[in-house]
Amino acid sequence: MDTKSRVPYQVGLDQEYRQVICGAISGQLQNDPAGLSPQSGFSDDFGFLLKWRKWQKLKQINEVAKWGREWQKGGDWSPHSSSMAQARLLVPAYIEFVRVMGGGGAFRGEREGLDLGAGAGCIAAVLQSVSTLRMTASEWNDDGLNLIHRENPDLPARLIDLTSFDDQQKWDFILCRELYPFTRVNSFTDQAEMVSRIVDALKPGGVFLLVGSTASFPHCADYDLLADTFRKDGRVRSVSSIFLEAVLVRFTAYRFLGRFGYVVTNAIARVLLPLVKGRKWAAIGVIAFQKRGT
Ligand SMILES: C[S@@+](CC[C@H](N)C(=O)[O-])C[C@H]1O[C@@H](n2cnc3c(N)ncnc32)[C@H](O)[C@@H]1O
């Protein structure tokens, strides 16, 4: 491949990511879609190392894309997406958490909510049924959209690839739960860019809930770093610390203890749960971002 026509390293991963994902979806995945393999030919050693690391990362993302293909098409989606029963446990916990963190306005009155990468759409459906949110469930490919239509036919669904999402001030509440671009690859710049796109898409005062696990650690987002980064972002009013989803679900009954109760219980659980559950236990963390009002 001609060096000049190759995608330069400086180009954000998201462009390459989309190329790779699209390649996987159409079944035309090349071994070296962006011309990044070390065999593609380049001159200096430093460039070699950078490209080698990038190539490794792309190979990982390819596999992530392929998982999506199989289960969305009509197989058993339950290991990849929350069921109705799980959604009924999670949704009240999320709503209470957002309220306690000061973002309850997102659930008052007629509001617009978006579940990005909604899987089968069960969480979006429950959110719509227990709150005043008008929910839209999104997936990033046609198979994903068809899955939402099959499992939750009454739910409005939209095609959105988070890596190119460009809504502006449209949503009061956005949920991203267990999205592969956050949970399966460690690529801070691209993950920060995705969060930034979501912040742009929120209306003033809107809330974004990022829920992500460390199941593939170290191949997952650095959630602490993301939270720290957006605490310094002028568009953002507040970013909570990371709360364990398991704590939020159990804590719904003790919400009268308020924010302090959440903080203390979470701090204790973050120390104790890994000891009780063992080293292979993967935490699912929840972070609430609130955009500044007007
Ligand atoms: C583990 S599932 C989570 C489904 C759902 N959010 C839940 O928690 O039940 C991960 C989801 O990420 C979606 N996804 C992967 N890449 C994406 C992208 N670039 N934009 C939007 N969604 C994406 C997949 O299609 C899949 O539905």
The ligand as a MOL file (V3000), in Angstrom:
LIG
                    3D

  0  0  0     0  0            999 V3000
M  V30 BEGIN CTAB
M  V30 COUNTS 27 29 0 0 0
M  V30 BEGIN ATOM
M  V30 1 C -23.5230 -5.7570 25.8580 0
M  V30 2 S -24.5810 -4.9760 24.7190 0 CHG=1
M  V30 3 C -25.4810 -3.9060 25.7920 0
M  V30 4 C -26.9330 -3.7910 25.4490 0
M  V30 5 C -27.7660 -2.8910 26.3830 0
M  V30 6 N -27.2040 -1.5680 26.4850 0
M  V30 7 C -27.9340 -3.4960 27.7480 0
M  V30 8 O -27.1770 -3.1450 28.6560 0
M  V30 9 O -28.8050 -4.3420 27.9010 0 CHG=-1
M  V30 10 C -23.4570 -3.8800 23.8800 0
M  V30 11 C -24.1230 -3.0650 22.8140 0
M  V30 12 O -23.1890 -2.1350 22.2610 0
M  V30 13 C -23.6240 -1.8900 20.9360 0
M  V30 14 N -22.5940 -1.1870 20.1620 0
M  V30 15 C -21.4040 -1.6560 19.7660 0
M  V30 16 N -20.7470 -0.7110 19.0480 0
M  V30 17 C -21.5560 0.3870 19.0130 0
M  V30 18 C -21.4550 1.6780 18.4260 0
M  V30 19 N -20.3750 2.0340 17.7380 0
M  V30 20 N -22.4900 2.5420 18.5760 0
M  V30 21 C -23.5780 2.1910 19.2740 0
M  V30 22 N -23.7290 0.9720 19.8490 0
M  V30 23 C -22.7310 0.0760 19.7260 0
M  V30 24 C -23.8830 -3.3040 20.4530 0
M  V30 25 O -24.6330 -3.3520 19.2680 0
M  V30 26 C -24.6110 -3.8950 21.6530 0
M  V30 27 O -25.9990 -3.8040 21.5740 0
M  V30 END ATOM
M  V30 BEGIN BOND
M  V30 1 1 1 2
M  V30 2 1 2 3
M  V30 3 1 2 10
M  V30 4 1 3 4
M  V30 5 1 4 5
M  V30 6 1 5 6
M  V30 7 1 5 7
M  V30 8 2 7 8
M  V30 9 1 7 9
M  V30 10 1 10 11
M  V30 11 1 11 12
M  V30 12 1 11 26
M  V30 13 1 12 13
M  V30 14 1 13 14
M  V30 15 1 13 24
M  V30 16 1 14 15
M  V30 17 1 14 23
M  V30 18 2 15 16
M  V30 19 1 16 17
M  V30 20 1 17 18
M  V30 21 2 17 23
M  V30 22 1 18 19
M  V30 23 2 18 20
M  V30 24 1 20 21
M  V30 25 2 21 22
M  V30 26 1 22 23
M  V30 27 1 24 25
M  V30 28 1 24 26
M  V30 29 1 26 27
M  V30 END BOND
M  V30 END CTAB
M  END
